[in-house]
Amino acid sequence: MIQKLLVYMTHPHVDAWVFKPQHRELLERRLPGVEVVCVTRSGEFLDRLPWAEAVAVWFFKSDWLKQAPNLRLIATPAAGRDWIEPEEAPGLAVWFGGFHGPMIAESVAGAVFYFAKAFGLSLRMQRQKKWARVKISSQIRSLEGARVTILGFGKIGQVIGERLKAFGCKITGVRRREAGAPAYFTAEDRIVYLEGLREALPQTDHLILTLPGGPETAGLLTREHLKMLPRTSFLYNVGRGNACRECDVVDALQAGDIAGAYLDVFETEPLPEASPLWGMDNVLIQPHLSAAAPEYLERFANELAGRLLAESASL
């Protein structure tokens, strides 16, 4: 069992991503005998690094390994591998957060309802004090029987599918590699592989991207793919901004090839003020916050403690 855990997790903007005393107390309560040291500045972190057997961090540079002779574990709340440079190696494990699914699924479900029930249009009409029943009713859709295609059907994608399945949606999960179907699947749901994406898109009402970053996913969804979608369909991206070029999304929206988009991640973050996405009525933008919640680091601390205890029990 690891005995010395060094925590360096702070954030300049989002309070939910700042490690606080109650998170330290949670770890100490669940991991008796483990010394937990928390720091708030990079200089403190590097000074303490030679002492640590494990670190909990937002980012870690490969050069730091030279200052970490006792390090056996790098743990991060992030699901993506963007900010942890070292890879797993003999004597060193790297753990990424696996608790994001429910939070991201809530954000996606909210965006799905925002579009399907024309809430954006309703708000615009409300501000104009217009009783626009004809205009709004023409945009309202039901989720019962809607086909949801999830490109990137891993842990997060499967939770999103489960939540939307509860509203009567039919789920198509798109994966790179073979895997079994989740327990909530019925005869209406299916898993396809990348080569089956083109066949799935014309039957899609809601296309959800949950792809990780990296060269394998860069530009995976092309302008040609977007043209295959029904003109009444909506695009959602809660993975990484490299999966689909922003200019292709803008072009598809302006051409009416898709009805709208919920975008939480972008090629360049923050999204530049010059981006035409800001001014589009059929676009819902969040600044990379689909997994944000006050309980974020509490969930991470519980997951980390559980994994450490399980690993200790298996020795």
Summary of the structure (lengths in Angstrom):
residues: 315
radius of gyration: 21.7
end to end distance: 8.7
largest distance: 68.5
contacts: 964
relative contact order: 0.13
helix: 39%
strand: 17%
